[in-house]
Amino acid sequence: MNSTVTKRSVVIAGRKTSISLEDEFWNGLKAIARHHQRTLSSVVGEIDQKRSGNLSSAIRVYVFGNLCTQVPSGPRETIASGMVNGSFERRETPSL
């Protein structure tokens, strides 16, 4: 699966910052903002305030966490074990 990384500028607390994310994460973030009737900047600002590391990584974790809460009954065990159905595929990590 090829994924394009796109850099976008977002205003957070009155300051413009550039964020690089895969298109799938930008789309997920926009969908979350629309669902909660918020601006993209306000959602990113909230993530920024709560993060402890890299902003791009924090956004990915936020989008994935939001996805996990949307999966019907028993999602945590299914997702945690890597057996996700639907648009996600299980990928084996090669042994080192």
C-alpha positions in Angstrom: 0.0 0.0 0.0 1.5 3.4 -1.0 0.6 6.4 1.1 1.4 9.9 0.3 2.7 12.2 3.0 1.4 15.7 2.8 2.6 18.7 4.6 0.0 21.3 5.6 0.1 24.5 7.7 -2.3 24.7 10.6 -2.8 27.6 13.0 -2.5 26.5 16.7 -3.0 29.1 19.4 -2.4 31.9 16.8 0.8 30.4 15.4 1.2 28.7 12.1 2.9 25.3 12.2 3.6 22.7 9.5 2.5 19.2 10.0 3.4 16.2 7.8 0.9 13.3 7.8 -0.2 10.6 5.4 -3.3 11.5 3.5 -5.3 8.8 5.3 -4.6 10.5 8.6 -5.5 14.0 7.2 -8.8 12.5 6.0 -9.5 10.9 9.4 -8.7 14.1 11.2 -11.0 16.1 9.0 -13.8 13.6 9.5 -13.4 13.8 13.3 -13.5 17.6 13.2 -16.6 17.5 11.0 -18.3 14.9 13.2 -17.7 17.1 16.3 -18.5 20.3 14.4 -15.1 21.8 15.1 -12.4 23.3 13.0 -9.4 21.3 12.1 -7.2 23.9 14.0 -9.2 23.5 17.2 -8.9 19.7 17.1 -5.1 19.9 16.4 -4.8 22.5 19.1 -6.4 20.1 21.7 -4.1 17.3 20.6 -1.1 19.7 20.8 -2.0 20.7 24.4 -2.3 17.0 25.6 0.7 15.6 23.7 4.0 14.6 25.2 6.0 14.0 22.0 6.0 14.7 18.3 2.8 16.4 17.1 2.4 14.3 13.9 2.7 11.1 16.0 0.2 12.4 18.5 -2.3 13.1 15.7 -1.9 9.6 14.3 -2.5 8.1 17.8 -5.5 10.4 18.2 -7.0 9.4 14.9 -6.4 5.7 15.5 -7.8 5.9 19.0 -10.9 7.6 17.6 -11.2 4.8 15.0 -10.9 2.2 17.8 -13.9 3.7 19.7 -16.0 3.5 16.5 -15.6 -0.3 16.0 -18.6 -2.3 17.2 -18.5 -4.6 20.2 -15.2 -6.2 21.3 -12.9 -3.9 19.3 -10.0 -3.6 21.7 -9.2 -7.3 21.7 -9.6 -7.6 18.0 -7.5 -4.6 17.1 -4.9 -5.4 19.7 -4.4 -8.9 18.4 -4.0 -7.5 14.8 -7.1 -9.3 13.5 -8.9 -6.4 12.1 -11.6 -7.0 9.4 -12.8 -4.5 6.9 -10.5 -1.9 5.3 -7.5 -2.9 7.4 -5.2 -5.9 6.8 -3.1 -7.8 9.2 0.6 -7.5 8.4 3.2 -9.7 9.9 6.2 -8.0 11.2 9.4 -9.7 10.0 11.5 -11.2 12.8 14.8 -9.5 13.5 
